[in-house]
Amino acid sequence: MLKLNSMIELPKKAGLYVHVAKFSANAAYFKKQVSQQMKLPQQTLRLIDENLSGIPYLSIIQNLQITQNKESYSNERFYKGITLLEISEFTLKKTLFELSLFENIKLQLLYSFLHKKQQIILHDLFDNLTIAEIQQLLSMLHHLVTAENMTILCYTSDKDLANSPYIDAKI
């Protein structure tokens, strides 16, 4: 297990997990701990939060192209990712400022998919999504876990999320 802090460990077994907690000053500490873990060599961990980094004046597709390693880039994987995550061509033409939170999350998941990250943490994102977006996101996360053998942890204050049929276990 990957230890994220003194109380939370990311399971080694692939699946979709949820950790329900109230957020406070601990949230910044948690993000810092995870960020340090992500800097380790050969790390397969990715933290997804409300911030999508990139060059603001470029389109999303241009930002994705800049971050791709030319040797490992695959058009097939790119199209599989946008299909799994239901990302439209219209979304790829937007700039960072034009994205909704839901589109932002899907693009960070695409980035993780393209870079073959096997462990993903979604940090406190569900409170600002609609019920329809949450249902669609959980379905997409479930498909990613199944198709790519990933471990995904949803770190949230939403207690109802733990009861979703898509969630494998509560941590």
C-alpha positions in Angstrom: 0.0 0.0 0.0 1.1 3.5 -0.7 0.9 5.5 2.5 -0.6 9.0 1.8 -0.6 10.2 5.4 -0.8 8.8 8.9 -4.4 7.7 8.3 -4.8 6.9 4.6 -3.1 4.3 2.5 -3.9 3.7 -1.2 -4.7 0.0 -1.7 -2.4 -1.9 -4.1 -5.4 -3.8 -5.5 -7.0 -2.0 -8.5 -10.4 -0.6 -7.8 -12.5 2.5 -7.1 -12.2 3.6 -3.5 -13.6 6.5 -1.4 -12.4 8.2 1.7 -15.0 10.4 3.4 -13.6 13.2 5.6 -14.3 16.8 6.5 -11.9 19.2 5.0 -9.9 21.8 6.9 -6.3 22.7 7.4 -5.5 19.0 6.8 -6.5 19.3 3.2 -3.4 21.5 2.4 -1.2 19.1 4.3 -2.7 16.1 2.5 -2.1 17.8 -0.9 1.5 18.5 0.1 2.1 14.9 1.1 0.7 13.6 -2.1 2.6 16.1 -4.2 5.9 14.9 -2.5 4.9 11.3 -3.4 4.4 12.2 -7.0 7.9 13.6 -7.3 9.5 10.2 -6.5 11.2 8.6 -9.5 9.0 6.3 -11.7 5.9 7.4 -9.7 2.6 6.3 -11.1 0.5 8.5 -8.9 -1.5 11.5 -10.0 -3.5 14.0 -7.9 -6.5 15.5 -9.6 -8.0 18.7 -8.1 -9.7 21.8 -9.3 -6.5 23.1 -10.9 -5.6 22.2 -14.4 -2.1 23.4 -15.4 -1.1 24.5 -18.8 -0.5 27.4 -21.1 -3.7 29.5 -20.8 -3.8 30.9 -24.3 -3.4 27.5 -26.1 -6.2 25.1 -26.7 -6.5 22.0 -24.6 -5.3 19.8 -27.6 -2.2 22.0 -27.9 -1.5 21.8 -24.2 -1.8 18.0 -24.4 0.5 17.8 -27.4 3.2 19.8 -25.5 3.2 17.4 -22.6 3.5 14.2 -24.6 6.7 12.3 -24.9 7.1 11.8 -28.7 8.6 8.3 -28.2 5.7 7.0 -26.1 2.8 8.9 -27.7 0.1 6.8 -29.3 -2.8 8.1 -31.4 -4.6 4.9 -30.6 -4.2 5.5 -26.8 -5.3 9.1 -27.2 -8.5 8.2 -29.0 -9.2 5.4 -26.5 -8.8 7.9 -23.7 -11.2 10.5 -25.2 -13.7 7.8 -25.9 -13.5 6.3 -22.4 -13.8 9.8 -20.9 -16.4 11.0 -23.3 -14.4 14.1 -24.2 -15.7 16.0 -27.3 -13.7 17.6 -30.0 -15.3 20.9 -29.0 -13.8 20.5 -25.5 -10.4 19.9 -26.9 -10.6 23.2 -28.8 -11.3 25.2 -25.7 -8.7 27.1 -23.6 -8.1 26.5 -19.9 -10.4 29.5 -19.0 -13.3 28.1 -20.9 -13.6 24.8 -19.1 -16.2 23.7 -16.6 -15.0 21.9 -13.5 -16.3 18.6 -15.0 -14.4 19.1 -18.2 -11.3 20.0 -16.2 -11.6 16.7 -14.3 -12.0 14.7 -17.4 -9.0 16.3 -19.0 -6.8 15.6 -16.0 -8.0 12.0 -16.2 -7.1 12.0 -19.9 -3.6 13.3 -19.0 -3.3 10.6 -16.3 -4.4 8.0 -18.8 -2.0 9.1 -21.5 0.9 9.1 -19.0 -0.1 5.7 -17.8 -0.6 6.7 -14.2 -1.9 3.7 -12.3 -2.9 5.4 -9.1 -5.2 8.5 -9.1 -6.5 10.6 -6.3 -9.5 12.9 -6.9 -9.3 15.5 -4.1 -12.5 17.1 -2.9 -14.1 17.7 -6.3 -17.6 16.3 -5.9 -19.3 19.1 -3.9 -19.1 21.4 -6.9 -20.5 18.9 -9.5 -24.1 18.3 -10.3 -25.7 14.9 -9.5 -25.7 14.0 -13.2 -22.0 14.9 -13.5 -21.1 12.9 -10.4 -23.0 9.8 -11.8 -21.2 10.2 -15.2 -17.8 10.7 -13.5 -18.2 7.6 -11.3 -19.2 5.6 -14.4 -16.1 6.8 -16.3 -13.9 6.1 -13.3 -15.3 2.6 -13.0 -14.5 2.0 -16.8 -11.0 3.3 -16.3 -10.4 1.0 -13.3 -11.7 -2.0 -15.3 -10.0 -1.2 -18.6 -6.6 0.0 -17.2 -6.3 -1.9 -13.9 -6.1 1.4 -12.0 -6.5 2.3 -8.4 -8.5 5.4 -7.9 -9.3 7.1 -4.6 -12.0 9.7 -4.3 -11.2 11.9 -1.3 -14.4 13.7 -0.5 -16.7 15.1 2.2 -19.8 13.7 0.4 -21.0 10.7 2.5 -23.4 9.6 -0.1 -20.6 8.8 -2.5 -19.5 5.8 -0.5 -22.9 4.2 -1.2 -22.5 4.3 -5.0 -22.6 0.9 -6.7 -19.4 1.9 -8.6 -17.4 2.2 -5.3 -15.4 -1.0 -4.5 -14.6 0.0 -0.9 -14.6 2.8 1.7 -11.2 3.5 3.2 
